[in-house]
Amino acid sequence: MPPLRDRKADLVMLAERLLADLAPTAGRRVEGFSKSALEVLRAYDWPGNVRELRNVVEHALVMGDARLIGPADLPERLVSGAEVPAKRSEEGGDGTTLEIPARLDWVEAQTIAAALRTTGGNRTKAARILGINRVTLQNKLGPQKRSD
């Protein structure tokens, strides 16, 4: 079977299927992945095969406690090793040029993941570090429901 890096179109479908299969055995009710977690999964190079993805999903199930898998639930190597999207140059009104990542959502996801790692997954502390309130952080992570 070819490595996942050659099957990026199948990545989200495979991850969601693995999550659906593994969540009951982990004793978790999980609805899926947050948008920012999916961005991290898509940005990773995936040198391995589906077995590597399965290990990542298992890790996320063990590390997380919310209804959605977020970046903080993913292994460190995915979040810190994610490739930065292509940069583009933006020229300011004063003639200066600024190199910025082409995807602001990627930068946001990486920043949120770093804050959550720093705080051990504590969303209130991460929000404080980011200078936003906890509800805003929750919204950026995706709809999170309380577990019953």
N, C-alpha and C positions, 0 to 999 in steps of 0.2 A: 504494500500500500504506500502511495507517495506521502511525503511529509506534509504537514498542514500548511506550511508556507506556500506550497503549490496548490492548495485547495482553500484559499481564503474565502471564497464564495460560500463554502460549506461550514465555515467556522461557527457562526452564530447558531445555525440549526443544530450542529453537532453538540455544542455546549449546552443548549437548551434541552436537548434530548437526554444528554448525560445527567443534567441536573434533575430532570423529571424522574429518571431511573434511580438515581442515588439518594435523593432527598428522603424518601420513605425509610430506607435502610439506616439513614443517619438520624432518624427520628425528628426531622425538621419539616415544617410546612414552608416552602419557599415558592414564591410566585415567579421568580426569574432573576434577571440581571438588571442592575441600574444602567442608565445610558452611559455613565462614566466608566462603569466596569466593562461594558461592551467595547468602549473606545480603547481601554487598556488591552483587552483581548485582541482586538484588531491590529493594534500597533506592535504587538509582540512578534518577533521573527519566526517563532514556532519551528525550531530545528528538529523537533521530534515528530511523533505521529499522534494518533488519537489517544494512545495510552498516556502521553504527556498531558493532553487536555483533560483526560479523566482524572489524573492526579491533581491537576489544578482545581477542578470542580470539587473533588473530595476535600482538598485543603480549604476551599472557600466555605464548604458546608460545616467544617469543624470550627473555623475561625469566626464565622458570622453568627449573628443572633437575630437578624431582622428578616422580614419577608422577602427582601430583595438582596441579592449579592452585590456588594459595593466594592470599590477599589481597595479598601482597607482589608477586605476579606481575602484578596488574592495574594499569592506568594510575592515576596519582595522582588524577586528577579524579574517578574513581569512588569511591575510598576516602575522600578528604577531602570530597567533595561529597555523600556519601550522606546522605539525610535521616535525622534522628534519629527513631526511632519515637515515637509519642505517649507523653507522660509521665503518670504517675499519682501521686497523693498517698498517702503512707503516714503514718499517725499513730503516733508512738512511744508507749511506756508513760508517758512523762513529759509528754505533751500536745504535744510538738513535731511539726511536720509536715515531711516531707522529700519533695521532688519527685524522682522517680527515673524513668529510662527504663523503659518497659513491657517491654522485651525485654533481659534480662541477656545473652543470647547475642550480641545486636547490639553491646553495649558491649564485651564480651570480644573480638569479632572486630575492632572498630575499634582497640582497644588493642594487640592482637597485630600488626595491620597497621602501626600507627605504630612499634612497636618494630622490626619487620622493616625498615621503610623507613629508620629511623635507623641501623641496622647494615648497610645494604646487602644485606639478605637473609641475614645470618649468624645462623643459628638459635641457636647456642650463646650468642652475645653478646646476642641478643634475649631469650633465656630468663633470662640473668643480670639484664638490665634489669627484667624482669617479676617477678623474685624467685621463679621456678620453675625446675625442672631441665629440661634439654633434652628428655628423654623425655616429660615432661608437655606441653611445647610441641608436640612432634611429634604427640602424641595429640590435642591440641586442633585441630591443622591437618588431621587426618584420617590415614588409613593411608598411610604413605609407604614405598615399597619402594625399595631400592637399584637403580639402573639397572645393567644387565648390561654 
